[in-house]
Amino acid sequence: MCSPEEEALLRLEEVFSAALARINSVVLQPLLKAEPSDPRGRECQRLLQQLQRSSQQLWEVTEKSLHSLRERLRHPDTIGLESVLLLRDADHVLQVHMEYIESYTSCVVVQAFQMAAKLRSEYWRSQRKALRQLLSQLLSGVSSEGLGGSALVRALCQPLTHHVQQYAHLLQSLRSTVGDHHPARELVVRSATLFENLQPFLRQALDQAVDTQTLWYTLSSRLRDALYAPARRLLQDSKDIPVTVTPLRAERVLLFDDVLVLLQGHNVHTFDLKLVWVDPEQDGCAFHLLTPEEEFFFSSKNPQDQAVWRWKVTQAVCQALRGKKDFPVLGEAPEPSETPACRSLAYTFLAEGRLCRATYEGEWCRGRPHGKGTLKWPDGRNHVGSFCQGLEHGFGIRLVPQASEDKFDCYKCHWREGSMCGYGICEHSTDEVYKGYFQEGLRHGFGVLESTPQVPQPRKYTGHWERGQRSGYGIQEDSDRGERYIGMWQADQRHGPGVVVTQAGVCYQGNFQADKMVGPGILLSEDDSLYEGTFTRDLTLMGKGKVTFPNGFTLEGSFGSGAGRGLHTQGMLDTAAPPPDPSSTCKRQLGLGAFPVESRWRGVYAPFRDFVRAGCPGDLQEALLGFHVQSSRELRKSQEYLCGERTPLDDSAGRMEDILQEVLQHREPEALQQHLRKALSSSLHPLGMLLRTLMLTFQATYTGIGANKHLQGLAQEEVKQHARELWAAYRGLLQVALQRKGQAPEEEEGTETSFYSELFTLYLLLHEREDRLYSQGITNLSLFPDTKLLEFLDVQKHLWPLKDLTLTTNQRHSLVKNKCFLSATECLQKIITTVDPREKLEVLERTYGEIEATVSRVLGQEHKLPMDDLLPLLIYVVSRARIQHLGAEIHLIRDMMDPIHTGGLYDFLLTALESCYEHLQKDDMHRLPSRWGSREAW
């Protein structure tokens, strides 16, 4: 059975559908035939067309609802109540009603009915009877003289108002008749609630339309032109409820549904409600409004008036952010406690300053850019990255266009409070790339500035900066001049002690001032000739000085040069001095004592120390330790690509926790070795980042032009210091890990030799040239059979282990290779499989034992080898072991050897191995004799 309410709904839908059809045919369609010529008339025509479309949609929905009710009444036993359109699709029916209300009220605001009625006055006179009949059906008390625009306004509103009112009444009655367990109970309750709320919404929309229409015709034409928009609705006027705005002192305040307007004399200040924040902090005297560029306080003598303004502004902002009219009616829904603090919007700044005319698009918080966003200036500059309280803060990429077409500077950096601060990579339009640290927008701390090889004068600076200028210890390589400067800088010039190394192997050391050497200095040539005296500013010998030649001769006097005369001197040549010890000339080292090793690369160590001191926060890891360095080609790609492709730090806190957890889990010696090797080889691990930067500084100083024997002492100091710093860095991470777990700090233990495998890379760079000569020597010696090599090295024949050679048929001793002293050779080869330098010394000791054991077996008695016999035998074993990079191995063992072994067996054996290494680099090892016996004793 169907309820009386369902039958009443059917009759209601029939009446409303008929009314809509008559309104469309008699009123709307004739009105649309008007042809206005002025802009305002054309706008009214557009709004009437929209109203006609909304009316048509409303009629179609009403017809569908009517059809569903008829089917329900015809077949009540088979078609349930839930099939009624008004119930099963209440949201869609409601939306169509609201669109009609919106279109109708827009026509009311601009008086579209009155204007169209005037244009179609002849039509109204000809259709007076039909129109009066329609209006009399829809309205009461309509006279023949009242057939104008005002009557049309009422005619189009009255049926809808009555229809919504009856909808709500009938649905409420239906709700009371449907039981709690009825299948359509929830649908009926929801539909009744929606249309019950639609009534006050409709009244509010009509009142706002009338108030807005009245406002437009009370404002001056200038203000109306500035503020008018058909869809805009007035929510509150300070003429109705007074309010005072400070510090602007506005004469009138208008709150619309999309903007807040402050009128001050001839000035109109308009604020988009989407970019207005109501400060949640309560103040009994006033409430605080925030916008991207200004702040205001609203106050009123009457606290109730102030509360109304605060409530309405808050509601209006929330409504604007939702992007649709409030439903239910404004103020009858639960009030929001405050406006949303965080939003994502676009805004163009107008006030003078660094952001003038710049457009920011992204996340906001309380009136300030906050979060991820993009900032674009009219001149082409743009910034993509993180913001905090209105300033660039965190990782960001800025592009700055230059005067040349398609040229720009790209700053891929960390920012703090609007300035570059922390690590960054900057590619300049001048084909220079800077990778390093910034402070307050300037290069500050450690950094590398390098020009591309294509520029006319390619240069590279690796070192410290201060407020945008090279200052402190730094290395500059001038590829065009073939020079490298190692030393101190001040105000972007060489200043203080420094060393200049040339491609020809000549080294200068002295004091520099204003980029030039001044006072006495030292010159060391490739052949170990030494000049001590004064120079010109372009490093030419000038004035008093002394030259010490490799053969011991000295020349002391005055030096000078002139046009076309070359270098000339006047002095005394001393040829009586004895030849110097070759080892002493080779040990002449430059730079020692001039640059304290502890402070040499403080700009590299300091960020890591700061990171550990701060407790290793994951969000600071990238800013303090750097991020994955991309090539210049990749830097030219889009900002979005760079932001996405750089090392992601979204999970940086979690990853740092994992790193510290691994530090705690690998404290035993063997586990520690493996853990450190893994950490130091990773570009994402703090220790790996530190090591890569240290290797960069080492390469910049001591490879290429800097691979000079007179700089070895300087390099050795750095390697030892780097080992200490890496160990201290590991210990720092361990202490932070213990603190996070609430455990007591551990006592210092262990040694920096735990970093052997990584430090070995630095030694490889240091011995690149010597190892190349050594490798050539052992390659040549590998061509010798065993007996010929023993003979060539002057090993006494009674020490040859011929008994160890097992010959095949027709094989002679002179053809056997790699068999003599085989146990000693295999023992020495293990030196490259060990990690700890102490273990390497033990391998060397066992190798010495194997040589003596073999000799004792050959002689048939225990025999202790003197140095004269040991050295050629050790050279034989070394040449057969073919150990790569032996120089780097020896150097690292020597540097890491415990001082207690000085003068002992380990020291003696290491010295012997050093002699073998030096001997294998000599020229006579690089030239095979024309016949085996034709050579001088080694």
NORHUNOR-V348420 format. One record per backbone hydrogen bond with DSSP energy under -1.0 kcal/mol. CO is the residue of the C=O (numbers start at 1). NH is the residue of the N-H. E is the energy in kcal/mol with one decimal. If there is no record, write none. Layout:
CO_NH_E, CO_NH_E
This chain:
3_7_-1.4, 4_8_-2.5, 5_9_-2.3, 6_10_-1.8, 7_11_-2.0, 8_12_-2.5, 9_13_-2.4, 10_14_-2.0, 11_15_-2.3, 12_16_-2.4, 13_17_-2.5, 14_18_-1.9, 15_19_-2.1, 16_20_-2.5, 17_21_-2.0, 18_22_-2.2, 19_23_-2.6, 20_24_-2.2, 21_25_-2.0, 22_26_-2.9, 23_27_-1.8, 23_28_-2.3, 24_29_-2.4, 27_31_-2.0, 28_32_-1.9, 30_33_-1.3, 31_34_-1.4, 38_42_-2.1, 39_43_-2.0, 40_44_-2.2, 41_45_-2.2, 42_46_-2.0, 43_47_-2.2, 44_48_-2.3, 45_49_-2.1, 46_50_-2.0, 47_51_-2.2, 48_52_-2.5, 49_53_-2.1, 50_54_-2.4, 51_55_-2.8, 52_56_-2.3, 53_57_-2.3, 54_58_-2.5, 55_59_-2.4, 56_60_-2.4, 57_61_-2.3, 58_62_-2.3, 59_63_-2.4, 60_64_-2.1, 61_65_-2.6, 62_66_-2.6, 63_67_-2.5, 64_68_-2.3, 65_69_-2.0, 66_70_-2.2, 67_71_-2.3, 68_72_-1.8, 69_73_-2.4, 70_74_-2.4, 71_75_-2.1, 75_79_-2.4, 80_83_-1.6, 81_84_-1.8, 84_87_-1.6, 84_88_-2.7, 85_89_-2.2, 89_93_-2.0, 90_94_-2.7, 91_95_-2.4, 92_96_-2.1, 93_97_-1.8, 94_98_-2.3, 95_99_-2.2, 96_100_-1.8, 97_101_-2.3, 98_102_-2.5, 99_103_-2.4, 100_104_-2.8, 101_105_-2.7, 102_106_-1.8, 103_107_-1.5, 104_108_-1.8, 105_109_-2.4, 106_110_-1.6, 107_112_-2.7, 111_115_-2.0, 112_116_-2.4, 113_117_-2.4, 114_118_-1.7, 115_119_-1.6, 116_120_-1.6, 118_121_-1.2, 120_124_-1.9, 121_125_-1.9, 122_126_-1.8, 123_127_-1.7, 127_131_-2.7, 128_132_-2.6, 129_133_-2.1, 130_134_-2.1, 131_135_-2.8, 132_136_-2.2, 133_137_-1.3, 134_138_-1.8, 135_139_-3.9, 143_146_-1.1, 148_152_-1.5, 149_153_-2.1, 150_154_-1.8, 151_155_-2.4, 152_156_-2.1, 154_158_-2.9, 157_161_-2.6, 158_162_-2.5, 159_163_-2.6, 160_164_-2.8, 161_165_-2.1, 162_166_-2.4, 163_167_-2.5, 164_168_-2.4, 165_169_-2.0, 166_170_-2.9, 167_171_-2.6, 168_172_-2.0, 169_173_-1.9, 170_174_-2.5, 171_175_-2.1, 172_176_-1.5, 173_177_-1.0, 174_178_-1.4, 179_182_-1.4, 182_185_-2.0, 184_188_-2.5, 185_189_-2.4, 186_190_-2.4, 187_191_-2.5, 188_192_-2.6, 189_193_-2.1, 190_194_-2.4, 191_195_-2.2, 192_196_-1.6, 193_197_-2.0, 194_198_-1.2, 197_201_-1.5, 198_202_-2.5, 199_203_-2.1, 200_204_-2.8, 201_205_-2.7, 202_206_-2.3, 203_207_-2.5, 204_208_-2.8, 205_209_-1.9, 206_210_-2.2, 207_211_-2.7, 208_212_-2.6, 209_213_-2.5, 210_214_-2.4, 211_215_-2.2, 212_216_-2.3, 213_217_-1.2, 215_218_-1.7, 215_219_-1.4, 220_224_-2.8, 221_225_-2.4, 222_226_-1.4, 223_227_-2.0, 224_228_-2.6, 229_232_-1.5, 233_257_-1.5, 236_255_-2.9, 237_240_-1.7, 237_241_-1.9, 244_299_-2.5, 245_249_-1.8, 246_297_-2.8, 252_263_-2.9, 253_238_-2.4, 254_261_-3.0, 255_235_-3.4, 255_236_-1.7, 258_273_-2.5, 259_256_-2.6, 260_271_-2.3, 261_254_-2.7, 262_269_-2.6, 263_251_-2.5, 263_252_-1.4, 264_267_-2.3, 267_264_-2.5, 269_262_-2.7, 271_260_-2.5, 272_275_-1.9, 273_276_-1.6, 277_290_-2.9, 287_298_-2.8, 288_279_-3.0, 289_296_-2.4, 290_277_-2.7, 294_291_-2.2, 296_289_-3.0, 297_246_-2.1, 298_287_-2.3, 299_244_-3.5, 302_306_-2.0, 303_307_-2.2, 304_308_-2.0, 305_309_-2.2, 306_310_-2.5, 307_311_-2.5, 308_312_-2.7, 309_313_-2.8, 310_314_-2.4, 311_315_-2.4, 312_316_-2.6, 313_317_-2.5, 314_318_-2.2, 315_319_-2.3, 316_320_-2.6, 317_321_-2.2, 318_322_-1.7, 319_323_-1.2, 319_324_-1.0, 329_332_-2.0, 341_366_-1.8, 343_364_-3.2, 345_362_-2.6, 347_360_-3.2, 349_357_-2.2, 353_356_-1.6, 355_358_-2.4, 358_349_-2.8, 359_376_-2.6, 360_347_-2.4, 361_374_-2.3, 362_345_-2.0, 363_370_-2.3, 364_343_-1.6, 365_368_-1.1, 368_365_-2.5, 369_390_-3.0, 371_387_-2.3, 372_363_-2.6, 373_385_-2.3, 374_361_-2.7, 375_383_-2.9, 376_359_-3.1, 377_380_-1.6, 381_377_-3.1, 382_399_-2.7, 383_375_-3.1, 384_397_-3.1, 385_373_-2.3, 386_393_-2.2, 387_371_-2.3, 388_391_-1.6, 391_388_-3.1, 392_418_-3.1, 394_415_-2.2, 395_386_-1.8, 396_413_-2.1, 397_384_-2.8, 398_411_-3.1, 399_382_-1.8, 400_409_-2.8, 404_407_-1.4, 407_402_-2.6, 409_400_-2.6, 410_427_-2.6, 411_398_-2.5, 412_425_-3.0, 413_396_-2.7, 414_421_-2.7, 415_394_-2.8, 416_419_-1.4, 419_416_-3.5, 420_441_-2.8, 422_438_-2.0, 423_414_-1.1, 424_436_-2.4, 425_412_-3.3, 426_434_-3.0, 427_410_-3.2, 428_431_-1.5, 431_452_-2.1, 432_428_-3.3, 433_450_-2.6, 434_426_-3.1, 435_448_-2.5, 436_424_-2.7, 437_444_-2.2, 438_422_-2.3, 439_442_-1.6, 442_439_-2.8, 443_468_-3.3, 445_465_-2.2, 446_437_-2.2, 447_463_-2.3, 448_435_-2.6, 449_461_-3.1, 450_433_-2.8, 452_455_-1.6, 458_479_-1.2, 459_451_-2.5, 460_477_-2.8, 461_449_-2.5, 462_475_-2.9, 463_447_-2.6, 464_471_-1.8, 465_445_-2.3, 466_469_-1.3, 469_466_-3.1, 470_492_-2.4, 472_489_-1.8, 473_464_-1.8, 474_487_-2.1, 475_462_-3.2, 476_485_-3.2, 477_460_-1.7, 478_482_-1.5, 478_483_-1.9, 482_503_-2.0, 483_478_-2.9, 484_501_-2.8, 485_476_-2.2, 486_499_-2.8, 487_474_-2.8, 488_495_-1.8, 489_472_-2.5, 490_493_-1.4, 493_490_-2.9, 494_515_-2.4, 496_512_-2.6, 497_488_-2.2, 498_510_-2.2, 499_486_-3.3, 500_508_-2.9, 501_484_-2.1, 502_505_-1.8, 506_502_-2.6, 507_524_-2.8, 508_500_-2.4, 509_522_-3.0, 510_498_-2.6, 511_518_-3.2, 512_496_-3.0, 513_516_-1.6, 516_513_-3.5, 521_533_-2.1, 522_509_-2.4, 523_531_-2.9, 524_507_-3.0, 525_528_-1.8, 529_525_-2.4, 530_548_-3.2, 531_523_-2.6, 532_546_-2.1, 533_521_-3.9, 534_542_-1.8, 536_539_-1.8, 540_536_-2.8, 543_559_-2.7, 544_534_-1.4, 545_557_-2.4, 546_532_-2.7, 547_555_-2.5, 548_530_-2.7, 549_552_-2.1, 553_549_-3.1, 554_574_-3.3, 555_547_-3.0, 556_572_-3.0, 557_545_-2.5, 558_570_-2.4, 559_543_-3.0, 560_568_-3.1, 562_565_-1.6, 562_566_-1.1, 566_562_-1.0, 568_560_-2.4, 570_558_-2.7, 572_556_-2.4, 574_554_-2.0, 581_584_-1.1, 581_585_-1.5, 582_586_-2.0, 583_587_-1.1, 585_588_-1.2, 591_594_-1.4, 591_595_-1.1, 599_602_-1.0, 601_604_-1.5, 601_605_-1.7, 602_606_-3.0, 605_609_-2.3, 606_610_-2.7, 607_611_-2.2, 608_612_-2.5, 609_613_-2.9, 610_614_-1.9, 611_616_-2.6, 612_615_-1.7, 617_620_-1.4, 620_624_-2.3, 621_625_-2.5, 622_626_-1.7, 623_423_-1.9, 631_635_-1.9, 632_636_-1.0, 634_637_-1.6, 638_642_-2.2, 639_643_-2.8, 640_644_-1.9, 641_645_-2.7, 642_646_-1.7, 649_652_-1.8, 651_655_-2.6, 652_656_-2.4, 653_657_-1.8, 654_658_-1.9, 655_659_-2.1, 656_660_-2.3, 657_661_-2.2, 658_662_-2.2, 659_663_-1.8, 660_664_-1.8, 661_665_-1.6, 668_672_-3.4, 669_673_-2.1, 670_674_-1.7, 671_675_-2.6, 672_676_-3.0, 673_677_-2.1, 674_678_-2.1, 675_679_-2.8, 676_680_-2.9, 679_682_-1.2, 685_689_-2.7, 686_690_-2.2, 687_691_-2.5, 688_692_-2.2, 689_693_-1.7, 690_694_-2.2, 691_695_-2.6, 692_696_-1.8, 693_697_-2.0, 694_698_-2.2, 695_699_-2.6, 696_700_-2.2, 697_701_-1.3, 698_702_-2.8, 699_703_-1.5, 703_706_-1.8, 704_707_-1.6, 706_708_-2.6, 708_711_-2.2, 709_712_-1.0, 710_590_-3.0, 711_715_-2.2, 712_716_-2.8, 713_717_-2.0, 714_718_-1.6, 715_719_-2.4, 716_720_-2.1, 717_721_-2.3, 718_722_-3.2, 719_723_-2.2, 720_724_-2.0, 721_725_-2.6, 722_726_-2.7, 723_727_-2.1, 724_728_-2.5, 725_729_-2.4, 726_730_-2.3, 727_731_-2.6, 728_732_-2.2, 729_733_-2.1, 730_734_-2.3, 731_735_-2.3, 732_736_-2.0, 733_737_-2.4, 734_738_-2.3, 735_739_-2.4, 736_740_-2.3, 737_741_-1.1, 738_743_-3.0, 739_742_-1.4, 751_754_-1.5, 752_755_-2.0, 753_756_-1.7, 755_759_-2.8, 756_760_-2.7, 759_763_-1.7, 760_764_-2.1, 761_765_-1.6, 762_766_-1.7, 763_767_-1.9, 767_771_-2.9, 768_772_-1.2, 769_773_-1.7, 770_774_-2.6, 771_775_-2.5, 772_776_-1.7, 773_777_-2.0, 774_778_-2.3, 775_779_-1.8, 776_780_-2.0, 777_781_-2.1, 778_782_-1.4, 780_783_-1.4, 781_784_-1.5, 785_789_-2.4, 786_790_-2.6, 787_791_-2.3, 788_792_-2.6, 789_793_-2.1, 790_795_-2.6, 791_794_-1.5, 796_799_-2.1, 797_800_-1.6, 800_802_-1.6, 801_804_-1.5, 802_805_-1.6, 808_811_-2.0, 812_815_-1.7, 813_816_-1.1, 816_786_-2.8, 819_822_-1.0, 821_825_-2.1, 822_826_-2.7, 823_827_-1.9, 824_828_-2.4, 825_829_-1.8, 827_830_-1.3, 828_831_-2.0, 829_832_-1.3, 830_833_-1.1, 836_840_-1.5, 837_841_-1.9, 838_842_-1.6, 839_843_-2.0, 840_844_-2.2, 841_845_-2.2, 842_846_-2.2, 843_847_-2.3, 844_848_-2.1, 845_849_-1.9, 846_850_-2.3, 847_851_-2.2, 848_852_-2.2, 849_853_-2.4, 850_854_-2.3, 851_855_-2.3, 852_856_-2.7, 853_857_-2.0, 854_858_-2.1, 855_859_-2.6, 856_860_-1.3, 856_861_-1.3, 866_870_-2.7, 867_871_-2.5, 869_873_-1.2, 870_874_-2.8, 871_875_-2.3, 872_876_-2.0, 873_877_-2.3, 874_878_-2.8, 875_879_-2.7, 876_880_-2.0, 877_881_-2.0, 878_882_-1.5, 885_889_-1.9, 886_890_-2.9, 887_891_-2.5, 888_892_-2.2, 889_893_-2.3, 890_894_-2.7, 891_895_-2.4, 892_896_-2.3, 898_901_-2.2, 899_902_-1.7, 901_904_-2.4, 904_908_-2.3, 905_909_-2.9, 906_910_-2.5, 907_911_-2.2, 908_912_-2.1, 909_913_-2.2, 910_914_-2.3, 911_915_-2.1, 912_916_-2.0, 913_917_-2.3, 914_918_-2.4, 915_919_-2.5, 916_920_-2.2, 919_922_-1.4, 922_925_-1.3, 923_926_-1.9, 931_934_-1.9, 933_935_-1.4
